[in-house]
Amino acid sequence: MNLKISEFENLKMFAISKREGFRIFLFASLMMLALFMDEASAQAVKDTTLHEVKIHGKHRRSGDVRINEFSPGQKVKTIDSGTLQQYQLQNMASLLSQQEPVFVKSYGFNGLATLSFRGASAAQSEVLWNGVPIQNAALGIADVSALPVMMMGSVGIVYGGSGALLGSGNVGGALLLEDAAPFFVKDSSKLAVSLGGGSYTQLMGGLNGSLSRGRWFFSVCGYAQYGIDNFRYTTQQGAKMLMPNDTMHAGSVMARAAYKIADGNVISLSAWYQQDYRDIPPALFEPYSVQNQADLSLRLLADWTRQTDKNTWYVKSSFIQDKVDYNDNEILLHTDNTAYQYYQEIGWKKQLHQYGQLLLFTPLQVAWINIADSNKTKQQDKIALVLAYDYKQFNNRLDIALNARAEKIVGRGDTTINSNIFLPGGDASFVLTNWLSVRANVQRTYREPTLNELYYNPGGNSSLKPEQGWGEDAGYTVKAKLNAFSFYHDLSVFNRDIHDWIIWLGGAIWTPHNIAEVHSRGVETENNITYSVGKWKLHMGLNTAYVLSTTVASYIYNDGSLGKQIPYTPRYNGQANAGFTYKNLSVNYIHTYTGYHFITTDESEYLPPYQTGNLQLMYNAHVQHHLWQLTGQCNNIWNEQYQVVASRPMPGINWLLGIKISLL
Amino acid sequence: MGGKNYKALIVFLCCLVSCVKDKPPAVSNTLPGATGNVYVVCEGSYGNGNASLYAYNPKQDSVFGDIYMAVNNAKLGDVFQSMQHIGNKLFLCVNNSNKVIVLNAANWTVAAALSIPQPRYILPVTNTKAYVSTLYSNLVYIINPQTMQVTGSISMPAQNAENMCLYYDNVFAASWDTAGNKIFKINTNTDQVTNSISVAGDAPQEILLDKDQTLWVLAGNEPARAGTLTHLDPSTGAILRSYYFPAAVYPLKPVFNNTKDTLYFIEANYYGGSANNGIYRMSVYDTVLPQTPFLQAVQNQYFYALGVDPLTGYIYIGDPKGFVQKGSVYIYNPQGARLKSFEVGLGPGHFYFDE
């Protein structure tokens, strides 16, 4: 049957209106519920009868108040401290690819790696450091391979967009990084030294120290890494070769000073400097490579927080400079791009009454770059006013939050951008029983094209339209304990529609274009069982993600991508783990699976699935009042030959041994 | 929550997302006959190593590809720029893989692979000599097509030797260098640059000979250098006429029709608009550039390959569709009626008529 265009359009509009209707219904329902519950709470306050109550508090999900207290319906995962210790000498790319069902697009061992949450692009996935976005201000992406785990005290993952709270640009999810929070005691000193080494001449070392003296707190963390990374790989002709041009070295230092003005009144200054150099090894189609890249990042953050009984005020102010220097002498290409970002946020949180609290904050983000081969500066400014209201009822079993952001975006470049956007969001969670809780959230998403997408020379497209859409997700968590067994099961389903999705197209010169509409949906599960007996603790786990992210409509003539999966978005992704802890020894085996992922939009070319096995050991010992922590890791134990990015081979079996000694 | 609710929840979740089979369907490649083919040079998407060789056989009215993969069970490489039939061999310039692959023309098996940095075009000069132009250097390599070896090189006065044209005992070579506006004359007996001719604009790229044995040179590299077309007499170096494209117009891939009296070229709008976007044509005697396209590209489409069948005069057009999916080839007759379309590999960039 052939449909006339008008009929097709009508069907499409009907489908869209149904989806819009659902969103409006969901959002309105949450609002009605909040209003209704406000009334209910007023009545409840009148009931003066004392009852025995059981507080259903939530564990702290993040140090970011926006996530911790105003996103009850959002799936947030915090990596536990034991896992962070296991990966202390590695980078975020290794940690996330082995521990979480997100797709880490890695261009090789120690190569550029970007995140993809729930089928979103790297530019739609945010990385925050102490609440400040740290993606390269021009590219809109963060290289998670350049972020050492050791530098962070806490790592969290927000699954799904949260545009109202975390800002426009947050579409797929966010990686939350926080360094260790300052603490104030009379006299405390901590110092730990870490050393490690492994395959391919990998050498790394780190230092972590803090000092607290009354009102003052100081901390410093340094990390250095060197590697030749000349692993053996298989060429397209089947020959075994050692990877050439693969030397890397990196250094990172972070320092923080904090002063307690009074109880609940703290001011802190942080500085994070990072310098990476890496040779870029040849792709499988290249006989050799003389490419290299040097990255330099400087991140400064000043933070003031004042807490009283019912009020919290805070101010954050940060400056970030990211420099990327790329060289390829073969093709006489030398680029040296520096992007700058100033970010400031002023916020106020108010406990309104027993059940409700309010958050009001105003973020300001100014990003600018100097375009190569010209003296022109391109700039993008975002200023917003955000209001969030959180309401808890039924002994904290019900938690509802409504969020709204009004944002103005002004761009100055070849074209002037002046957008006023409104991003609403609604969240709710409900603890049904002691072992079952449910949650849901709906968010409007919006992403203005980045400075690079608009103005990069050559290839930037100043006529790009912003990405806009809605995302919804819902899920439940089952937590139960039966004798020596503990069960944890979490399931999330999500749905997201993005109009004018941005994709880079082109031959020698790549140019970003808008795809008319991309529909992403899927299911994620997290499952754990632990069994404790005596000094033994056995555990098994399984994380899975099933993601469909397909082109629904396109502006391209005769487009073969309609109905097809977005490139570099595996449909299936998961990790299984099993291990035990006995006294001070822990052993863990992680098996990862990443399904077929396409490298073209019409699914005509793809990379096959791959599996990696990874064995981890950690042993803690007290030697002469010092804690010694020994870690060992054997990655890709089955020596799988695989590629995450086309023609960029990943290493086979490789080892890493580390020791951390707490001197103070 | 009762048992019924659990079941309803499970059914709901199952309905919400029905799983898709992960493994893509297998593709079977068949091979054409060894003669009578129009080869489609598919660049692939830069940096992904997915170039491919396709062929359309007009007599069989069939499309074949990826031929190289089907025969040699290997990927061709990254950015397949051009090809040339010399003797009983096919020479394939795979630009970003730094190699010229030599295939036996009878069965497409690999006969040799020459290591040449960034090869662009091959011009047969004699039975034992061919020139290979290269990007990002000032060298034109000399190869022996019979022994399949590099025998020497010519140092050019400018970078980025690009297209070349044989004119009696001389080769005219364009140097796609934004710092210069010259084409260079190479004596094929001495392999030395003997002269240069300035053309209307910087960055000469394409060079062709018409029915009157006069040269047409397309220059430019937008947005840095506006496009120009220069018509000149190679025997004297005199410029017969200069044509200037407006700024922000991207002319590329000029070809002559089978009688070499009409010049066809592409104007590509890479940013999605329909202005200056399509196939244009002009008589060699026209005094101005054509203002309206002979074949208009639609919005968010641009053409990247262009060829005219020397036997039929049919016009072959390649649509790369963003270089992120299979490209399309459209065949038109000289009156502008579409005769056929078919899918090829990623980024169709050139046609080679080996009929």
Chai-1 contact restraints between the chains, C-beta under 6 A:
chainA,res_idxA,chainB,res_idxB,connection_type,confidence,min_distance_angstrom,max_distance_angstrom,comment,restraint_id
A,Q236,B,A74,contact,1.0,0.0,6.0,A-B,restraint_1
A,Q236,B,K75,contact,1.0,0.0,6.0,A-B,restraint_2
A,F285,B,G49,contact,1.0,0.0,6.0,A-B,restraint_3
A,F285,B,G77,contact,1.0,0.0,6.0,A-B,restraint_4
A,F285,B,D78,contact,1.0,0.0,6.0,A-B,restraint_5
A,F285,B,S97,contact,1.0,0.0,6.0,A-B,restraint_6
A,P287,B,N98,contact,1.0,0.0,6.0,A-B,restraint_7
A,I331,B,Y136,contact,1.0,0.0,6.0,A-B,restraint_8
A,L332,B,Y136,contact,1.0,0.0,6.0,A-B,restraint_9
A,N461,B,Y271,contact,1.0,0.0,6.0,A-B,restraint_10
A,V493,B,L16,contact,1.0,0.0,6.0,A-B,restraint_11
A,L505,B,G322,contact,1.0,0.0,6.0,A-B,restraint_12
A,L505,B,V324,contact,1.0,0.0,6.0,A-B,restraint_13
A,G506,B,F323,contact,1.0,0.0,6.0,A-B,restraint_14
A,G507,B,E43,contact,1.0,0.0,6.0,A-B,restraint_15
A,G507,B,Y46,contact,1.0,0.0,6.0,A-B,restraint_16
A,G507,B,F323,contact,1.0,0.0,6.0,A-B,restraint_17
A,G507,B,G347,contact,1.0,0.0,6.0,A-B,restraint_18
A,A508,B,Y46,contact,1.0,0.0,6.0,A-B,restraint_19
A,T511,B,Y270,contact,1.0,0.0,6.0,A-B,restraint_20
A,V523,B,V17,contact,1.0,0.0,6.0,A-B,restraint_21
A,Y555,B,N300,contact,1.0,0.0,6.0,A-B,restraint_22
A,I556,B,N300,contact,1.0,0.0,6.0,A-B,restraint_23
A,Y557,B,V298,contact,1.0,0.0,6.0,A-B,restraint_24
A,Y557,B,Q301,contact,1.0,0.0,6.0,A-B,restraint_25
A,G560,B,Q325,contact,1.0,0.0,6.0,A-B,restraint_26
A,G560,B,K326,contact,1.0,0.0,6.0,A-B,restraint_27
A,S561,B,Q325,contact,1.0,0.0,6.0,A-B,restraint_28
A,R571,B,D22,contact,1.0,0.0,6.0,A-B,restraint_29
A,Y572,B,D22,contact,1.0,0.0,6.0,A-B,restraint_30
A,G595,B,D22,contact,1.0,0.0,6.0,A-B,restraint_31
A,Y596,B,D22,contact,1.0,0.0,6.0,A-B,restraint_32
A,T600,B,V324,contact,1.0,0.0,6.0,A-B,restraint_33
A,T600,B,Q325,contact,1.0,0.0,6.0,A-B,restraint_34
A,T601,B,V324,contact,1.0,0.0,6.0,A-B,restraint_35
A,T601,B,Q325,contact,1.0,0.0,6.0,A-B,restraint_36
A,D602,B,Q325,contact,1.0,0.0,6.0,A-B,restraint_37
A,D602,B,K326,contact,1.0,0.0,6.0,A-B,restraint_38
A,E603,B,P24,contact,1.0,0.0,6.0,A-B,restraint_39
A,S604,B,K326,contact,1.0,0.0,6.0,A-B,restraint_40
A,E605,B,N50,contact,1.0,0.0,6.0,A-B,restraint_41
A,Y606,B,P24,contact,1.0,0.0,6.0,A-B,restraint_42
A,A646,B,N48,contact,1.0,0.0,6.0,A-B,restraint_43
A,S647,B,G49,contact,1.0,0.0,6.0,A-B,restraint_44
